[in-house]
Structures are given as C-alpha cells and as structure tokens.
C-alpha cells in the first residue's frame, strides 16, 4: 500500500508541477506582451519657452539687458537668410542685440537624476559680427554659434544628463545688429505603459488563478 501511495503521490506532484508551469508560461507571456505595449511620454521642464506671455515670465535675465526684448513677430518681422519672417513658434520671440558683452536667459528646474535630457532652441540672424549665441547646462557650454550666420530660423539640439536639479541658460550678444531666439526646450522621454497594459497584466495573473482553481476542482472530482 505504501508503494502504491508513493506512486500516486509522484504522479500527483508531477501533474501539479506541470499544470503550474503551463499556467506560469501563459501568464508570463501575457505580462511580457503587456510590458511591451508602452508609449513614449515626454516631460518638458521649461515654462514660457516660446515667450508667448509677451515677456520674460519664468526666465531670469542677467547681464547686458539694454537691447533685449520680447517682440510680436507680426509687428517686428525678422529678416534672416534673406527672408522676412515672424516668430518661429507662436506669436512672440526674443529680439536681442547686447553690445560689448553678453546677456543671459536662464531657468532652473527639478528633473529626474540620471535621465537623458534633450536641449534645443531656434536661432535666426543676419550675419552681423561680432555676435554669438551659447547654450549652457549648469554653467557648462554645450555649444556655441559664433558668429551667428545669415540664416532663417535654425534649430540647435544638444543632450545632457540630469542631476535632479539643473539650470539651462542661453547667452548672447550682437554688437552691430540683432538676432532672434525662440522656442527653447529641455525635455526627457520615458516609456510608460498604455492604459491597456495594466489590463493585460491583470489578465495574466487572473489566468494563473483560474487555472489553479480548475486544477483543484479536477482533483476533488
């Protein structure tokens, strides 16, 4: 009798492990499908980045501020690259021409430490010299346009690693004319689950529970 019971126990244990393994495979497959169903979500850290308030709200302006303005692109079109143009984005842009030394616009913000940030801005110019526009992150220069060429709105893009609390700055001057600045951005992109992802995950765990329930009923019959 002990031998028969031992054989029965072995078969029972094998069957139990087999059903559980299959249940786990099914649930894991559904969960993997769910995790793969993600959307890219962008976090933007700058405020008033296109100056649509009509002023420098959200920004700190220091340095040679005498010839730095936020202007309406329809009233003050900029001629760059031989083309008369308004703001790059929206209605307003920065019309700047500090003489002899730079002015600097900056914003500080909290972000996710270790995240990769994409930093960008648009610049237009008429080729006057001396002139420059410099992009900085925590005081470190990411790139410089020196001199600013005769160009229509042109985007400049850089990357940096977030520290948790950071400062973006743009420094500029144009001794003999004006340049245009607009539509700055500091953003990070992360993958977040779609709404249906959570449903798939729950379905996976529900499948485990259902298979276990029917296994217990089968043993009891």
C-alpha positions as CSV (number, residue, x, y, z in Angstrom):
1,X,0.0,0.0,0.0
2,X,2.8,2.4,0.8
3,X,4.4,1.7,-2.6
4,X,1.0,2.4,-4.4
5,X,0.6,5.7,-2.4
6,X,4.1,6.7,-3.2
7,X,3.4,6.2,-6.9
8,X,0.2,8.1,-6.6
9,X,1.9,11.0,-4.8
10,X,4.6,11.1,-7.5
11,X,2.0,11.3,-10.3
12,X,0.1,13.9,-8.4
13,X,3.1,16.0,-7.8
14,X,4.3,15.7,-11.4
15,X,0.8,16.7,-12.6
16,X,0.6,19.6,-10.2
17,X,4.0,20.9,-11.3
18,X,3.2,20.5,-14.9
19,X,-0.1,22.5,-14.6
20,X,1.5,25.2,-12.6
21,X,4.4,25.5,-15.1
22,X,2.0,25.8,-18.0
23,X,-0.1,28.4,-16.1
24,X,3.1,30.4,-15.3
25,X,4.1,30.3,-19.0
26,X,0.7,31.6,-20.1
27,X,0.7,34.4,-17.5
28,X,4.3,35.4,-18.2
29,X,3.5,35.6,-21.9
30,X,0.6,37.9,-21.3
31,X,2.7,40.0,-18.9
32,X,5.5,40.3,-21.5
33,X,3.1,41.4,-24.1
34,X,1.7,44.0,-21.7
35,X,5.2,45.3,-20.8
36,X,6.0,45.7,-24.5
37,X,2.9,47.8,-25.0
38,X,4.3,51.2,-24.0
39,X,4.0,54.8,-25.2
40,X,6.8,57.4,-25.2
41,X,5.9,60.2,-22.7
42,X,7.9,63.5,-22.9
43,X,8.4,65.7,-19.9
44,X,9.1,69.4,-20.7
45,X,10.9,71.3,-18.0
46,X,10.8,74.9,-19.3
47,X,8.0,77.3,-18.8
48,X,7.1,80.1,-21.3
49,X,9.7,78.6,-23.6
50,X,8.3,80.4,-26.7
51,X,7.7,83.7,-24.8
52,X,4.0,83.6,-25.5
53,X,3.3,85.7,-22.4
54,X,4.9,88.6,-24.3
55,X,7.6,89.0,-21.7
56,X,10.3,87.0,-19.8
57,X,8.0,85.4,-17.3
58,X,9.6,82.2,-15.9
59,X,13.0,83.3,-17.1
60,X,15.9,85.1,-15.3
61,X,17.6,87.7,-17.4
62,X,21.0,89.0,-16.3
63,X,24.0,90.8,-18.0
64,X,23.7,93.4,-20.6
65,X,19.9,93.8,-20.8
66,X,19.7,97.1,-22.6
67,X,18.8,95.8,-26.1
68,X,17.0,92.6,-25.2
69,X,13.2,92.5,-26.0
70,X,10.3,90.1,-26.4
71,X,8.5,91.3,-29.6
72,X,5.5,90.4,-31.6
73,X,6.7,88.6,-34.7
74,X,3.8,90.0,-36.8
75,X,4.8,93.6,-35.8
76,X,8.5,93.1,-35.8
77,X,9.4,90.5,-38.5
78,X,13.0,89.4,-38.6
79,X,15.0,89.3,-41.9
80,X,17.3,86.3,-41.7
81,X,18.6,84.3,-44.7
82,X,17.2,87.0,-46.9
83,X,13.6,86.2,-45.9
84,X,11.3,88.3,-43.7
85,X,9.9,86.0,-41.0
86,X,7.8,86.2,-37.8
87,X,8.3,84.1,-34.7
88,X,9.5,80.5,-35.1
89,X,6.6,79.3,-32.8
90,X,3.5,81.2,-31.8
91,X,3.5,85.0,-32.0
92,X,6.5,86.2,-29.9
93,X,10.2,85.8,-30.0
94,X,13.3,87.3,-28.4
95,X,14.9,90.2,-30.4
96,X,18.4,90.7,-28.9
97,X,21.5,92.8,-29.6
98,X,23.6,93.4,-26.5
99,X,26.7,95.4,-27.3
100,X,30.2,94.5,-26.0
101,X,29.1,91.8,-23.5
102,X,26.5,89.1,-23.3
103,X,23.1,88.9,-21.7
104,X,21.9,85.6,-20.4
105,X,18.5,84.0,-20.0
106,X,18.1,81.0,-17.7
107,X,15.7,78.7,-16.0
108,X,16.2,76.2,-13.1
109,X,14.1,73.2,-12.6
110,X,13.8,69.8,-10.8
111,X,14.1,66.7,-13.0
112,X,14.9,63.0,-12.7
113,X,18.5,62.4,-11.8
114,X,20.3,60.2,-14.5
115,X,17.7,60.9,-17.2
116,X,19.0,62.0,-20.6
117,X,17.8,65.5,-21.5
118,X,17.3,66.8,-25.0
119,X,18.0,70.5,-25.1
120,X,17.2,72.7,-28.1
121,X,16.4,76.2,-29.3
122,X,15.9,78.1,-32.5
123,X,18.2,81.0,-33.7
124,X,17.9,83.4,-36.6
125,X,20.5,86.0,-37.7
126,X,21.6,88.4,-40.4
127,X,25.3,87.6,-40.3
128,X,26.4,90.7,-38.4
129,X,29.6,90.4,-36.4
130,X,30.7,90.2,-33.6
131,X,27.8,88.0,-32.5
132,X,27.3,84.8,-30.6
133,X,24.7,82.5,-29.0
134,X,25.8,80.0,-26.4
135,X,23.8,77.1,-24.9
136,X,24.8,76.2,-21.4
137,X,23.7,73.5,-18.9
138,X,24.6,74.1,-15.2
139,X,27.1,76.7,-16.5
140,X,28.9,74.2,-18.9
141,X,28.8,75.2,-22.5
142,X,27.0,72.7,-24.7
143,X,27.6,74.5,-28.0
144,X,28.1,78.0,-29.4
145,X,27.1,79.7,-32.7
146,X,29.9,82.3,-33.2
147,X,29.3,84.3,-35.2
148,X,25.6,83.8,-35.9
149,X,25.3,83.4,-39.6
150,X,22.8,85.0,-42.0
151,X,20.1,82.3,-41.6
152,X,16.4,81.7,-41.3
153,X,15.2,80.0,-38.1
154,X,17.5,77.1,-37.4
155,X,17.2,74.6,-34.6
156,X,20.2,73.6,-32.5
157,X,20.0,70.4,-30.4
158,X,22.1,69.1,-27.6
159,X,21.9,66.5,-24.8
160,X,22.9,66.3,-21.2
161,X,22.4,64.1,-18.1
162,X,20.0,65.3,-15.5
163,X,21.3,65.7,-11.9
164,X,17.9,66.2,-10.2
165,X,18.1,70.0,-10.0
166,X,19.5,71.7,-13.1
167,X,19.8,75.1,-14.9
168,X,19.5,75.8,-18.6
169,X,21.0,79.0,-19.9
170,X,21.4,80.8,-23.2
171,X,23.9,83.6,-23.5
172,X,24.0,86.0,-26.5
173,X,25.3,89.3,-28.0
174,X,25.3,91.1,-31.3
175,X,27.3,94.3,-31.4
176,X,26.1,95.7,-34.7
177,X,22.6,94.3,-35.2
178,X,20.0,92.0,-33.7
179,X,19.5,88.2,-33.6
180,X,16.3,86.3,-32.9
181,X,15.8,83.5,-30.3
182,X,12.7,81.3,-29.9
183,X,11.1,78.0,-28.8
184,X,13.6,76.7,-26.3
185,X,13.1,73.2,-24.9
186,X,14.5,70.9,-22.2
187,X,12.8,67.5,-22.2
188,X,13.2,63.9,-21.3
189,X,11.4,60.9,-22.9
190,X,10.4,57.9,-20.8
191,X,8.4,54.8,-21.7
192,X,5.1,54.5,-19.8
193,X,2.5,51.7,-20.0
194,X,-0.5,52.2,-22.2
195,X,-3.9,52.0,-20.3
196,X,-4.4,48.6,-21.8
197,X,-1.1,47.4,-20.4
198,X,-2.4,47.2,-16.9
199,X,-5.4,45.2,-18.1
200,X,-3.1,42.7,-19.8
201,X,-1.1,42.3,-16.6
202,X,-4.2,41.7,-14.6
203,X,-5.4,39.2,-17.2
204,X,-2.1,37.3,-16.8
205,X,-2.5,37.0,-13.0
206,X,-6.2,36.2,-13.4
207,X,-5.2,33.3,-15.7
208,X,-3.0,31.9,-13.1
209,X,-5.8,32.0,-10.5
210,X,-8.3,30.4,-12.9
211,X,-6.0,27.6,-14.0
212,X,-5.2,26.8,-10.3
213,X,-8.9,26.9,-9.5
214,X,-9.9,24.3,-12.2
215,X,-6.9,22.2,-11.2
216,X,-8.2,22.0,-7.6
217,X,-11.7,21.1,-8.9
218,X,-10.3,18.4,-11.1
219,X,-8.5,16.8,-8.1
220,X,-11.6,17.0,-6.0
221,X,-13.8,15.2,-8.6
